[in-house]
Amino acid sequence: MPKKPARPSRKGRALELLVKRIKEHQLPDANIRSPEFVPDKDTKQPREVDIGIRTSHHGNPIFIAIECRDRGAVQTVEWIEQLICKKQSVGANVLVAITSSHFSQPARIKALKHGIILARMSPKLPADLASLASSFFVTLQYLAPRIVSVDLQIPSQLDADLESYSYRHHLIDKDLTLTELAHVWTTPNLVRTIPRFVDDWNKSKFAKIELAEINACVVTNGERLSIQGARIGYELNYGEVELPLRAVQELSVLDMPSDQDARTFMFGLKNESQSEIIVDAQSSELRWDILGKGLLNEGMVLIGVELKANKPVAITTMSLDL
């Protein structure tokens, strides 16, 4: 008697339907695979992801990994802990854990603290997933100043070229060249002030800054002579960068109704967040935080920001941390 063909597993059928619905809502350039095999960042061995959604914006790749469980039991914190490690190993910007049942309270707490999005199977889910990668785009405008000149006021008897002398700064216990001294002076606090000295943002390519604090001297023939004044010239080097989406995290008041929920979008470079957007789930009102200190550590200063959204939003709070 011929055997009946094996029926697909519940998870297999649920995945098949979910992939079909996601494709109906996908972005024009999105690539969806189920399953997708992704090289582990550490072992280089392939790791299986139930569904992988890959898209890009202006060349910045975005990878959404989806893991599914079609089980009747409540999903526990152990599964979420596994997914936290998996998210890092496969390099996902977003990891969504989907179940047809529910998540335990410890699982929800762990997911909230580690950027795992929890979801239940529903007709609305594919549209939500498709919109994750296209909700917001953040662009930063910055200056990356480069030292091009150093002018000093030193005792008149010192008439040689400034480059020929050695220098001392009270923070550095060794002799410095003129270029090294200029870099010591160019602290993040100084870089932060450079935009004040730009005369015309449309035309200016250079700016000169008189130093308020010098704390340095010239070294000549074993003698240390004070520097009365210093001025540094900078090439401004305007730049612009669109921040890639690093992660999406669900926020929730765990002991209150779900209408308190919010979603955080984190954008940044080099594993650091330069901007965060927190969106209220019900009103779509948002808080926008711009974190400019990371740029300062790279010798750059923020001069402008741009936010694009795929639908009208109301910015209720904006925080600029420079």
FIZADREN-674807 format. One line per field, with one value per residue: x negated, y negated, z negated of N, C-alpha, C in turn. Coordinates in pm, whole numbers. Atoms other than C-alpha are relative to their C-alpha. Layout:
N
n_u <- c(X/...)
n_v <- c(Y/...)
n_w <- c(Z/...)
ca_u <- c(X/...)
ca_v <- c(Y/...)
ca_w <- c(Z/...)
c_u <- c(X/...)
c_v <- c(Y/...)
c_w <- c(Z/...)
% end
This chain:
322
n_u <- c(-85/88/1/-46/110/8/-54/101/-11/-72/92/27/-115/-9/107/-37/-102/59/86/-89/-61/106/32/-107/18/141/54/33/134/23/29/-52/34/-41/87/123/119/86/125/19/109/116/43/-11/-88/-134/-106/-130/-100/-129/-28/91/-43/114/-28/104/-39/120/118/15/-77/-82/-30/-100/-8/-125/-2/-140/-36/-143/-23/-107/53/51/142/71/117/112/0/43/145/62/-14/90/131/-10/-6/137/81/-33/10/-131/-41/-123/-40/-140/-42/-144/-61/-146/-53/30/131/-4/43/146/41/-27/97/130/-5/-2/131/105/-31/-70/-140/-90/-123/-84/-54/-124/-6/66/143/86/13/88/137/46/21/109/122/-24/-76/72/137/66/122/76/98/107/130/115/106/140/92/79/97/11/69/29/65/108/96/55/136/-11/-33/9/-130/-68/16/133/3/-78/-103/-50/-136/-1/-61/84/132/108/5/-92/16/-108/-119/-50/-61/-129/-94/-35/-96/-125/-79/-142/-64/36/-66/-141/-19/40/-109/-21/94/-28/-65/-102/-10/-5/126/121/69/100/-32/113/-46/93/-13/-22/94/117/64/114/116/102/124/116/126/-26/-82/-142/-56/-146/-67/-99/-124/3/-115/6/-84/-56/-81/-123/-36/-141/-34/-136/-7/-129/25/-73/-78/76/-87/-135/-30/-131/-4/-133/-23/-36/-109/-113/-56/92/-4/114/116/70/103/121/85/135/80/136/115/104/-61/-42/-123/6/-136/-104/-137/-95/-132/-113/-71/-138/-15/108/87/134/112/117/125/119/115/113/130/77/70/110/111/66/52/-101/-102/-131/-51/-137/-62/-120/-81/-102/-91/-85/-134/7/19/5/115/-38/121/125/114/127/109/128)
n_v <- c(119/117/89/136/96/57/135/93/33/125/111/16/62/138/76/16/105/126/47/45/129/102/37/86/134/33/113/-41/-57/-96/-139/-83/-142/-85/61/63/-47/116/-38/45/98/-54/-131/-1/-109/51/-4/6/97/-42/93/114/111/89/115/102/137/76/-84/-54/-124/-24/-143/-36/-145/-39/-136/-36/-120/-26/-95/41/39/136/8/36/87/-73/23/138/5/-57/94/114/-40/-23/132/49/-90/12/141/55/130/-24/-139/-9/-133/-13/-122/-9/-4/121/5/13/131/12/9/136/90/-23/51/146/53/-40/37/-103/37/-112/15/-118/-19/73/54/131/-15/22/144/58/-40/67/142/24/51/122/96/126/14/111/48/99/86/23/52/-80/100/-43/110/41/104/36/128/20/121/-44/110/55/-48/-128/41/-113/-55/-61/-144/-39/-5/-99/63/-76/28/-42/-132/-100/0/-18/105/-17/83/96/-73/-77/95/41/-110/0/109/-29/-91/-1/127/101/-37/34/144/44/59/141/84/-11/125/-23/-145/-35/29/-17/-128/2/81/16/11/49/-84/69/-59/-47/-99/-59/88/-35/-51/34/3/-42/100/-4/134/-8/37/102/-15/-107/-6/-119/1/-131/-27/-44/-135/-34/-137/-45/-145/-57/-100/-126/-53/-100/-90/44/-59/27/48/-27/0/-142/-27/84/-40/9/128/79/-47/89/-68/81/-24/46/20/36/-55/-61/-58/103/70/145/54/-92/49/-76/26/-50/-96/39/134/24/110/-55/72/-17/32/3/-16/47/-18/-99/69/77/-92/-25/126/66/71/-3/133/-8/-133/-10/-118/-32/-105/-49/55/117/-27/119/-3/67/32/-19/18/9/-16/22)
n_w <- c(0/-8/115/-21/16/135/15/49/142/27/-18/-141/-64/48/-66/-141/-7/40/-110/-107/36/3/-139/-49/57/4/-73/-137/-13/108/-36/109/-12/111/100/-47/73/18/68/137/4/71/-49/-146/-40/-34/100/-66/44/-57/-111/-9/-86/-26/-83/15/-30/-36/15/135/10/119/8/100/19/64/54/28/74/-6/108/90/130/16/-32/121/-12/-58/-145/-24/22/-120/-111/25/-53/-144/-64/-11/-83/-143/-39/-37/53/75/10/43/46/-25/53/-10/136/75/62/145/49/-8/-141/-47/63/-63/-137/4/38/-95/-137/-77/-18/18/-78/-16/-135/-24/-137/-5/22/-118/-31/102/-28/-121/25/96/-64/-78/80/19/-50/69/-66/76/-67/97/-40/40/-15/-13/30/-117/37/142/23/141/51/88/23/-124/-29/-70/-136/-92/-41/114/-7/45/146/74/82/115/47/140/12/-67/62/-98/-101/-112/-119/-15/-43/114/93/-55/21/142/18/-69/83/-37/39/-100/-126/17/-19/-134/-79/34/-73/-143/-41/-102/-14/-142/-68/82/-1/106/118/92/138/103/117/128/94/-74/88/-71/-11/-99/59/-83/75/137/68/-35/-12/-12/-124/38/-77/-101/-89/-84/-119/-32/-118/63/-47/22/-34/28/8/39/102/-19/112/75/75/38/130/55/137/54/143/7/93/-36/-130/-113/-69/44/-72/-93/-77/-15/-116/31/-120/36/-69/83/121/93/-40/-14/3/43/-19/81/-57/75/-86/-26/-56/-97/43/19/60/-85/68/-84/89/-79/65/-74/-107/58/27/-129/-50/-83/76/-65/-36/-49/-2/-83/27/-99/46/-108/19/89/142/85/89/124/74/-74/88/-73/94/-67)
ca_u <- c(0/-160/-263/-92/-325/-448/-260/-478/-555/-355/-665/-736/-384/-385/-719/-594/-289/-494/-750/-469/-307/-638/-712/-375/-482/-853/-1057/-1138/-1506/-1459/-1602/-1417/-1545/-1409/-1614/-1925/-2271/-2496/-2867/-2928/-3146/-3371/-3377/-3305/-3074/-2726/-2445/-2086/-1834/-1465/-1405/-1659/-1549/-1826/-1785/-1993/-1962/-2224/-2461/-2416/-2316/-2039/-1991/-1674/-1690/-1368/-1348/-1018/-869/-530/-472/-188/-412/-507/-849/-1106/-1408/-1643/-1536/-1586/-1936/-2021/-1892/-2093/-2411/-2288/-2210/-2571/-2713/-2527/-2563/-2191/-2079/-1746/-1645/-1275/-1155/-811/-589/-234/-203/-330/-653/-720/-779/-1155/-1181/-1021/-1252/-1562/-1454/-1386/-1731/-1917/-1739/-1542/-1200/-921/-618/-326/-200/67/190/37/-310/-449/-374/-543/-853/-874/-859/-1138/-1418/-1251/-1096/-1365/-1688/-1934/-2206/-2478/-2668/-3007/-3343/-3664/-3916/-4280/-4564/-4725/-4908/-5032/-5125/-5294/-5383/-5721/-6005/-6154/-6507/-6382/-6401/-6450/-6173/-5912/-5958/-6320/-6235/-6118/-5816/-5676/-5315/-5228/-5030/-5309/-5635/-5857/-5969/-5728/-5754/-5537/-5298/-5274/-5202/-4924/-4765/-4784/-4602/-4337/-4129/-3764/-3664/-3855/-3717/-3367/-3423/-3545/-3198/-3185/-3475/-3324/-3237/-3035/-2907/-2863/-3212/-3450/-3706/-3937/-3910/-4165/-4130/-4309/-4382/-4246/-4467/-4824/-5001/-5314/-5661/-5947/-6260/-6589/-6944/-6810/-6594/-6214/-6048/-5677/-5450/-5243/-4987/-4894/-4666/-4587/-4454/-4224/-4102/-3734/-3664/-3285/-3138/-2807/-2728/-2404/-2399/-2316/-2052/-2234/-1945/-1576/-1460/-1117/-1052/-767/-631/-616/-365/-123/102/-67/41/-266/-495/-753/-1016/-1375/-1571/-1948/-2178/-2556/-2900/-3175/-2944/-2854/-2517/-2520/-2142/-1842/-1473/-1211/-861/-543/-351/-8/-59/-367/-514/-888/-1191/-1504/-1847/-2163/-2487/-2776/-3048/-3147/-3233/-3444/-3650/-3727/-3833/-3505/-3230/-2861/-2715/-2379/-2136/-1857/-1576/-1364/-1059/-837/-528/-448/-569/-552/-885/-790/-1145/-1483/-1808/-2149/-2447/-2772)
ca_v <- c(0/-331/-562/-894/-1193/-1332/-1637/-1944/-2032/-2308/-2526/-2456/-2551/-2862/-2971/-2913/-3134/-3400/-3421/-3449/-3735/-3916/-3904/-4066/-4362/-4372/-4670/-4675/-4588/-4345/-3995/-3733/-3380/-3098/-2949/-3165/-3041/-3313/-3272/-3295/-3600/-3397/-3041/-3123/-2819/-2862/-2944/-2882/-3167/-3082/-3392/-3651/-3988/-4189/-4537/-4853/-5228/-5439/-5145/-5071/-4704/-4615/-4257/-4149/-3795/-3619/-3312/-3127/-2878/-2726/-2561/-2563/-2611/-2954/-3059/-3091/-3310/-3031/-3074/-3451/-3403/-3181/-3447/-3725/-3534/-3442/-3806/-3899/-3593/-3646/-4028/-4105/-4467/-4339/-3999/-3920/-3624/-3504/-3254/-3130/-3114/-3364/-3475/-3438/-3748/-3676/-3623/-3963/-4136/-3975/-4063/-4427/-4469/-4310/-4438/-4128/-4212/-3979/-3916/-3677/-3533/-3766/-3900/-4241/-4101/-4089/-4458/-4546/-4348/-4501/-4851/-4801/-4874/-5174/-5363/-5626/-5749/-5973/-6183/-6377/-6674/-6735/-6911/-6709/-6989/-6941/-7156/-7357/-7638/-7740/-8100/-8177/-8490/-8413/-8628/-8852/-8711/-8382/-8459/-8110/-7917/-7796/-7438/-7441/-7470/-7216/-7280/-7169/-7144/-7112/-6793/-6615/-6514/-6530/-6769/-6820/-6937/-7228/-6989/-6766/-7070/-7180/-6835/-6852/-7186/-7041/-6880/-6772/-7089/-7302/-7111/-7171/-7550/-7557/-7618/-7953/-8077/-7989/-8317/-8183/-7825/-7835/-7962/-7920/-7643/-7749/-7890/-8029/-8006/-8212/-7990/-8107/-7866/-7795/-7619/-7567/-7710/-7713/-7513/-7656/-7602/-7434/-7736/-7744/-8063/-8130/-8151/-8471/-8380/-8105/-8076/-7755/-7743/-7457/-7326/-7261/-6951/-6936/-6588/-6402/-6048/-5851/-5642/-5276/-5116/-4922/-4780/-4803/-4745/-4715/-4914/-4827/-4894/-4530/-4562/-4789/-4754/-4723/-5071/-5198/-5028/-5208/-5113/-5240/-5269/-5295/-5432/-5454/-5366/-5144/-4975/-5307/-5482/-5836/-5872/-5710/-5750/-5638/-5607/-5577/-5276/-5439/-5807/-5778/-6073/-6042/-6151/-6206/-6195/-6296/-6187/-6391/-6293/-5990/-6220/-6441/-6140/-6097/-6462/-6572/-6810/-6784/-7082/-6949/-6657/-6538/-6295/-6130/-5921/-5704/-5873/-6199/-6202/-6446/-6518/-6595/-6597/-6649/-6609/-6716/-6589/-6738)
ca_w <- c(0/105/-173/-207/-157/-485/-601/-650/-1010/-1175/-1183/-817/-712/-932/-786/-433/-494/-671/-390/-135/-326/-384/-11/53/-163/-87/26/398/340/50/76/-131/-193/-402/-537/-504/-600/-739/-825/-1198/-1273/-1502/-1365/-999/-998/-841/-1085/-983/-1012/-964/-749/-635/-496/-334/-196/-167/-157/21/5/-366/-410/-656/-771/-954/-1095/-1194/-1417/-1458/-1702/-1635/-1970/-2218/-2521/-2653/-2521/-2799/-2866/-2754/-2390/-2410/-2554/-2259/-2017/-2184/-2106/-1759/-1673/-1744/-1568/-1239/-1245/-1230/-1262/-1388/-1522/-1557/-1764/-1652/-1825/-1787/-2166/-2424/-2591/-2961/-3173/-3215/-2838/-2774/-3022/-2872/-2517/-2609/-2760/-2469/-2159/-2057/-1912/-2023/-1803/-1764/-1439/-1301/-965/-1054/-1122/-763/-707/-1037/-942/-597/-744/-1000/-754/-592/-883/-935/-778/-963/-796/-978/-839/-998/-981/-988/-1053/-949/-1084/-803/-988/-1333/-1424/-1756/-1949/-2103/-2243/-1976/-2014/-1871/-1502/-1354/-1179/-1428/-1306/-1423/-1793/-2045/-2264/-2598/-2707/-3075/-3007/-2815/-2981/-2672/-2400/-2112/-1754/-1643/-1469/-1776/-1994/-1760/-1787/-2168/-2153/-1919/-2192/-2147/-2335/-2083/-1783/-1923/-1895/-1534/-1377/-1563/-1351/-1013/-838/-546/-545/-166/-85/-378/-344/-627/-978/-1225/-1601/-1866/-2163/-2498/-2693/-2581/-2871/-2660/-2610/-2358/-2439/-2309/-2436/-2748/-2833/-2839/-2717/-2738/-2435/-2454/-2187/-1943/-1644/-1454/-1098/-1001/-668/-739/-526/-512/-509/-520/-624/-633/-947/-896/-1115/-1389/-1586/-1667/-2022/-2174/-2493/-2724/-3068/-3164/-3448/-3261/-2952/-2613/-2501/-2688/-2436/-2224/-1969/-1957/-1632/-1683/-1412/-1415/-1287/-1430/-1681/-1843/-1838/-1698/-1691/-1857/-1774/-2026/-1877/-2081/-1950/-1972/-1885/-1658/-1849/-1876/-2072/-1863/-2030/-1844/-2009/-1871/-2118/-1913/-1623/-1851/-1951/-1580/-1546/-1381/-1489/-1410/-1221/-1098/-1107/-880/-957/-689/-774/-556/-701/-888/-1248/-1538/-1709/-2069/-2211/-2048/-2239/-2102/-2299/-2173)
c_u <- c(-88/15/54/-117/5/56/-110/22/75/-91/-27/113/13/-106/35/102/-59/-88/85/57/-104/-33/107/-16/-144/-33/-44/-136/-30/-23/39/-34/47/-27/-116/-114/-103/-129/-8/-122/-126/-52/-6/87/140/98/133/91/131/37/-102/56/-118/44/-111/61/-125/-126/-22/85/76/43/97/7/127/-12/142/10/151/32/109/-51/-45/-150/-76/-122/-118/-8/-50/-150/-76/2/-88/-139/4/3/-140/-81/27/-2/132/19/121/22/140/29/151/49/151/64/-27/-143/16/-48/-152/-51/21/-101/-137/-4/-5/-138/-108/41/59/148/86/130/76/49/133/1/-75/-152/-85/-19/-91/-146/-56/-31/-118/-119/20/72/-67/-138/-59/-130/-65/-89/-106/-118/-107/-124/-140/-90/-82/-101/2/-81/-18/-55/-101/-98/-73/-139/0/45/-14/141/63/-17/-133/-10/73/95/36/142/13/65/-88/-142/-109/3/91/-44/117/130/60/68/138/105/39/104/138/77/144/72/-32/71/147/26/-24/116/27/-86/17/80/117/7/3/-135/-125/-55/-102/51/-124/53/-113/22/16/-96/-115/-75/-117/-113/-92/-124/-114/-123/22/88/145/57/149/48/113/135/-15/129/-20/96/44/64/127/45/144/26/145/1/141/-27/78/77/-80/90/136/35/139/-14/142/0/60/118/122/54/-94/4/-110/-125/-58/-106/-118/-77/-137/-85/-143/-103/-94/54/34/126/-26/139/97/136/92/141/108/87/139/10/-95/-82/-137/-93/-122/-123/-114/-120/-127/-136/-86/-77/-119/-120/-76/-55/96/100/129/48/144/50/125/70/104/84/91/145/-10/-14/-3/-118/35/-121/-120/-116/-128/-112/-132/-116)
c_v <- c(-125/-88/-137/-96/-61/-141/-93/-29/-131/-120/-23/-70/-146/-87/-27/-113/-137/-58/-54/-138/-111/-45/-91/-144/-51/-128/47/70/104/140/87/145/75/145/-74/50/-113/44/-60/-93/56/129/10/116/-54/19/-17/-102/38/-85/-113/-102/-94/-112/-101/-136/-81/81/57/125/9/146/23/153/33/146/32/127/16/109/-53/-53/-146/1/-61/-86/72/-21/-141/-14/57/-100/-124/32/15/-132/-57/85/-15/-145/-61/-139/15/151/4/145/9/133/-4/6/-134/8/-15/-140/-13/-10/-141/-98/14/-56/-152/-57/28/-16/110/-40/126/-25/132/6/-74/-50/-132/12/-23/-147/-68/33/-73/-147/-29/-69/-132/-108/-136/7/-125/-34/-106/-80/-38/-75/95/-87/62/-121/-32/-108/-23/-129/-19/-139/44/-116/-40/51/135/-27/112/47/74/153/47/13/123/-74/94/-45/59/137/112/-10/37/-117/36/-82/-99/70/80/-91/-43/109/12/-109/33/108/5/-129/-110/28/-41/-148/-46/-58/-147/-93/12/-122/23/150/43/-13/36/142/11/-86/-7/-28/-49/84/-84/52/63/108/70/-102/50/46/-32/-13/33/-96/11/-141/9/-41/-96/17/110/-3/118/-16/141/-2/69/140/38/145/32/151/41/115/127/38/110/101/-64/73/-40/-47/20/-19/135/27/-87/46/-30/-133/-94/33/-107/83/-96/44/-61/-4/-35/73/63/47/-102/-68/-149/-64/109/-67/92/-40/61/86/-47/-133/-30/-125/58/-97/33/-47/6/-4/-33/27/104/-62/-79/88/37/-128/-75/-71/-5/-142/6/143/-4/131/15/116/41/-42/-118/42/-133/15/-79/-43/23/-34/3/2/-11/5)
c_w <- c(0/-122/37/-15/-139/0/-50/-147/-16/22/148/72/-43/65/146/17/-35/110/113/-31/-7/141/60/-48/13/75/138/12/-107/56/-119/27/-123/37/65/-88/0/-69/-140/-5/-65/64/151/51/31/-115/72/-67/67/121/-7/97/15/94/-21/29/20/-29/-137/-13/-132/3/-116/-6/-78/-43/-47/-85/1/-101/-92/-132/1/23/-118/29/65/152/32/-20/119/116/-18/55/152/76/20/98/148/47/43/-59/-91/-6/-62/-38/10/-55/24/-138/-70/-53/-151/-40/-1/144/53/-57/67/142/3/-27/103/146/85/7/-10/77/0/144/12/143/15/-2/125/35/-100/28/120/-24/-92/64/70/-79/-6/63/-62/72/-88/95/-103/64/-50/14/4/-21/125/-34/-150/-8/-150/-26/-104/-19/128/34/71/143/102/38/-119/-3/-58/-152/-53/-93/-115/-32/-140/-21/54/-55/100/97/117/119/6/41/-114/-102/49/-19/-148/-28/59/-76/52/-37/99/132/-6/29/143/81/-32/85/151/43/94/28/147/68/-80/9/-113/-115/-87/-139/-88/-126/-126/-106/76/-79/66/8/111/-74/95/-89/-148/-79/50/-4/30/139/-37/72/104/80/94/117/36/139/-50/40/-38/42/-38/-1/-40/-95/29/-127/-67/-69/-19/-128/-43/-145/-52/-150/-33/-92/28/135/114/73/-49/83/92/72/19/124/-30/127/-42/82/-103/-135/-107/55/8/-4/-43/16/-78/44/-88/90/38/76/114/-32/-32/-71/85/-75/100/-93/77/-60/71/116/-53/-28/126/61/89/-90/82/30/52/-1/87/-32/110/-54/115/-17/-96/-146/-74/-95/-125/-81/91/-91/83/-101/75/-97)
% end
